[in-house]
Amino acid sequence: MDKPHGPVPNKSMSPVDYDLTCWYLNVRRVVELVGARNMTADLRKIAAIGEIDDGFQRNVLLSILKDNLTDWLHAANPPTLGQLLITGKLKTNTIFTHYTNYFGKGLSQVSAALHKGQTSVPMVELYAKLDEFSPGQKIRFRFHHEHLTSASSWSELAGQRRLLVLGAATQITESSIEAIPWVIADPLPNLFRPHSVIGGAWTDRLEVHIDSIDNFSLVRCIAPPQRKKDLERLRDIPEEKIKTAFADIIGERTIPKDWGGEKSDLFSSWIKLDGERISTAFAFKGPAKYHPMTVADLGKNGDQIARLFDEPADLLILQHCHEITPQVRGMMRAYAQQMGKPRLFCLINGYDTIRLLQAYRKCGMSP
C-alpha cells in the first residue's frame, strides 16, 4: 500500500475534549503517523524505569502511543468518512475517521485456530453499513489479531458495537469500501476536563435534543403532536418569524438579516447546556421547503451544513418546519464527529418546533 495521505498536523494549544480506549492499535502504523521524534522523551522515561516485565512495558508503550495519537487527531483533524462520501472526495490512501455501529466477525475462528496451535489463522473483519451516505454500500476493515491491545478486545470487537476507527481505504467500489485500520477505539470524556459538555456527549454520538437545552426547558411539559397533519400549522409561518421567536426565547438581542453569504441564520452565546454557556449557531429552513428535509434541500453536497460547521460555535442547531430525514442526521453527525474539533449538534423538526412555540406562546401558538 502507498503511503497514506492526509492533513499535516498544526499543533493546537486548545485542550482535547475526549480520550480514547483502544481495542486495536497497529504500533508501526501509528508510529509512522505521529512521528517517532514526538515519542523520544516518552521512550526515554520508559527506559529510565529500569527492569519491568514485558507486559507492563507493552501497556506503557500503548498508552504513550494512544496519547500521541489523540494529540495527532486533535491537531491534524482528519476528515470523517461521511464528509468524504458526501463531497465525493473519498480516494484510496486518504486517512479518515468513522464512528458508527460496526459488526465484528472472525474472532471466534481465530481463537479456535490458536487453541489448536495452528500457525496460520484467519483475519478479523469489522464492517458497517453506509446507507445514510451511500445506500447499499458497506465499509470493511480487515486486520490481524496480533494488534489487539488487551484480553477485553476479543469481546469488545465481536458482534455489534459502536466504535471509532481511524483508517484508510484500499479499494473502492459501488458496493464496498475495503480499508485498513490504524486504531479501533471508544471515544470517551477526557477525565482532566470533567465539565466539558462536548466530551460527555459521545454516548449519543454528539447529538443533543431540544429537551436537553436549558433555555428551552418549558418544552419538556409539552407533548409532541400526534398527527402529521399538525405540521400544517407551520406552513404559513415565515422563516423570519421563527428565527425571531427563537431569538426571543433564548434572550438574543442581535438578529441578523438574511443575505446570500451567511454561514448561519442566528448566532448566540446565551444557550446553556447543564448550566454551562455554549456558543451556538442556528440554521433555519422555513415553509419554502415544506416537505421532509433531505440533503438536496441544503445546497450542493449539503454545503449549507458545511458552512454551518464553519461557524466558531460548539453547538450547531438545524431547524425545519417539517420532518428531517435520516440522511440529514447522518450528515450532521459526519461534521460533528471531526476528531480535531468535535462539536454538538441538535435537530429541531416541525414537531419539536410546534412544542417550543406552544411552550413559550410564540407565533400565535399556546399549549
N, C-alpha and C positions, 0 to 999 in steps of 0.2 A: 504494500500500500504506500502511495506517495505521502510525503509529509503533509499532515492536515494543515489547512489554513484557517485563520480566524482573526479576531481583533487583537491588536497588540495592547497589553496592559498599560494603563496610565494610572499608577497607584493613587488611590483616593485616600484622603485623611478622614473621611466620614466613617463612622462605625458600621460594622456589618450587623444587619438585623436578623441574622439566622446563624445556626450552626448546622453541622451535618453529622449524622450517624451513618457511617459507610458499611455496607454489607459486602461490597465488591470493590476492590481498588487495584488497578493494574499499576504496580510500582514503577515499571520502566516508562510507561506512557505518561504517568503523572509527573515524574521527574523531568522528562523531556518537555512537558508543557510548562511547568512552573520555573524550570531552570535550576540546575544543581547549585549554582552560585548562591541562590537565595536560601539554600539549606545549610550552607557551610557552617555557620555559627551553631545551628542546632545540632548538627552531627558532631561537632567538637564537644558539645555538652554531654552527649551520649558517651563518647569515648572517655571523657573525664570521670564518669561514674565509677569506672573500674569493672571488675568481672561481674557480669549479670547473665542470667540464663537466656538462651536463645529466644524463648517465648516472650519474655518480658522485653527484650531488645526489639523484637519484631513489633510488639504493641506500641512501644515508644516511637518507632520509625513510622508506623501507620498514623499515629496521632500527629506527628510533625507534618507528614505529607498531607493529611486532612486539613490542618490549619493553613498550610501554604496554598492548597488548592482552593480553600474558601476565600482567601485573600485574592487569589488569581481571578476567581469568578467575580468577585466584587469589583475588581479593577478593570478586567477585560470586558465584562458584560457581554458574553456571547449571546447571539440571538436564540430565541426559542424555536423549536421545530415548527410550531404553529405559525410564527411570524414568517419563516422561510416558505412554508407552503402557501400561505395567504398571498404573499407578494411574488410568488413564482421564482424565488431566488435559491431554492434548495439545489445544491450541487454536491457531488461526491467530494469527500475530504473536508467539507466545511463543518467545523465543530459547532454543536448546538446543545441545548438542554431541552429535556421534555419531562414534564411532571404530570402523570396521569395514572389510570388504573392499568396495571400490567398483569399478564398471565404468565406464570413461570412453569416450565416443564423440563424434565430431563434429569433433575437432581436425584430422584429415586433410582433411576437406571445407573447413574454414576456411582451412587452409594453401593448398589448391588455389585457392580463391577469391581469396585475397590475391595469389597468384602471377600470376593472370590480371588483376589490377588491378581486381577488382570492388569496388564501394563498399558493396554490401550483402552481408554474409556471415552464414552461419547461426550460431545459438547452440550452445554446447557443453553436453553433458549428462553428469552424473555420477549414477549410480543404484546402489542397493543393495537387496538383499532383506531383509525384516524377519521372516523365518519364525520366529525364536526368540522374538519378541514378539507378532507378529500374522501367522499363516500366510497366505500368498498376497498380502500387502501389500508394496509397494515404496516407497522414497523416491527422488524425483528432484530434483536440483539443476540448474537451467539458468542459464547465465551467459555473459557476453561475454568474448572472448579478450583484450580490452584490459587486463584486470586481472590477467593472468598476470604473475608477478614476474620471470621470467628465461627464457632460452632453454631451460633444463632443464625448465621447466614443461610444455613441449609433449610431452615423452616421459614425464614423471612422472604426468601426468594422462590418459594414453592406455592403454587396456587395463585389466587388473585390477590393483588396487593397494590396499593398506591405508592409509587416510587418516583424519585427523581433520577434521571440518567443523563450523564454528560457523555456524548458520543459523537460519531461522525458516520455519514452514510458511505457505504462502499459500492452499492448498486441501487439504482432507482428504476422501477417500472411502474406501470399504471396501477398494478395491484399490490405491490410490495416495495418496501424500502429495507434493504439489508444494511445493517450497521454494526459497528463495534463500539463497546463501551470503554470509557476511561474510569468511570466510577458509577456505582449504583448506590443510592443513599436515601435516607429520610431527612428532609429539612425539618428543623425544629427551632424553637426560640433560643436565642443567644442568652445563656444564663447570666452573662455580665450586663445584659440590658433587660432586666425583668419587667420594665414598664413600657417596652416597645409594643404598641398596638399592632404593628405590622408582623413582627416576629411570631406573635401568638396566634396568628390567623392562618397558618399553613394547614391546620387540620381541616379547614373549609376551603382550601385551595385559593386563599386570599380574597374570598368573596365575603362581603358583609351584606346584611339585609336591612331594609328600611326600619324594621322594628328595633335594630341594634343601635341606631343613631340617636344620641341623647336629644338632639334638637327636635326630633320627630316622635318623641316618647308618647304623645297622646294617641298616635296611630295604633298603639297596642290595644286600645279599648274598642277599636272599630273592626268588625268582622269584614272579610273581603266579600265583594259582590259575588253572588252565586251563579249569575247568568251572563253569558257572553254579550247579550244584547244590552246589558247595563253599560257597556263601554260606549254606547251611543251618546251618553251624557257628555263625553269629551269631544265629540265630532265638531261641535260648533264653538269650542273654546280656543281662541288663538294661542299659538305658542308663546307669544309675548306676555299674555296674561298668566299663563302657567309659570313662566320664569319669574314674573313679579310676585306671584303668590309664594313661590319657594323662597325668594329673597326676603319677603316679609316674615315668613315663618322662622328663618334662621337669624334674622336681625341684620342682614347685609344691606347696607345703605347705598352701595355703589352698584348700579345695574347698567352694564354697558349696552350700547346699541349694537344691533347685529350689523356685521359687514363681512364681505367675502373672505377675508384673510384670517378670521379669528380662529384660535385653537380650541376655545371653549366658549360657551354662552354665558357662563357666570363663574366667578372665582371668589372664594371666601376663605377666611381664616377663622370663622366663627363656629364651624362644625366641631362637635365634640363626640368622641367615642370613649366610653368608660371614664368619662370625666376629663379626658385629655383632649386639648385642642389639636386639630389636624387640618392642614391646608387641603382644600378641596376644590376640584374643578368639575363643573356640570356641563353636559351636553343635552339639549332638549330637542325632541323630534315631535312636532305638533301634528295636527289633523291633515296637513297636506300629504302626509304619508299614512292615511288612515287604513292600515292593514297590518297584519303581523310583521314586525320588523325583521328584515333579512340583511345580510351583509351588503347586498346590492343597494340598499337604501342609504348606505353610509359612504357613498363615493366609490371611485375605482379602487379595488382591492381593500375596501373598508378604510380608506385613508383618513376619514373623519375620526376614527378611533385612534389611528396612529398620531394624528395631530393632538387629540385629547391627551394622550400619554406624553406628549412633548411639554405639557404644562409642568411647572415646578410644584406639583401637588402630590401628596401621599395618599389621597383618596380620589378616585375618579368615578363620577356618577353619570350614568346614561339613563335618561328618562324618555318614555314613549307613551303615546296616548292609546296604544293598543297592546297586543301581546308581543313578546320578544322571543324569537326562535333560538333553539339551542346553538345554532351556528354562531350567532352574535355573542352568546355567553362564552363559547369556545374562543372566539377572537379576543374578547376582553381578558380571559384567562391567559392567553398567549402573551399579551403585552404586559399584564400584571406580574407574571412569573419570571421576568427577566432577572437573573440572579445578581446582576450588577446593581440593580435598583428595584427590588421587589416592592410592589405597591398594592394597596387595597382597591377593590372596585365594588360597585353596587349597581344593580339593575333595578329600575323602578318602572314596572309595566303599567298599563292602564288601570288594572285593578287596584294596585297599590297607590297610584296617583289619586284615584277616587277616594280611597281610605284617608289619604293625607288631607285632601281638600275638605272632606267631611269633618275630620278631627279638628281642623283649625278654622272651619267655616269660611273657606275661601271660594271664590268664583261662584257664589250663589249656592254652594252645597252645605248641607248640615247633616248630622247623624240621623 
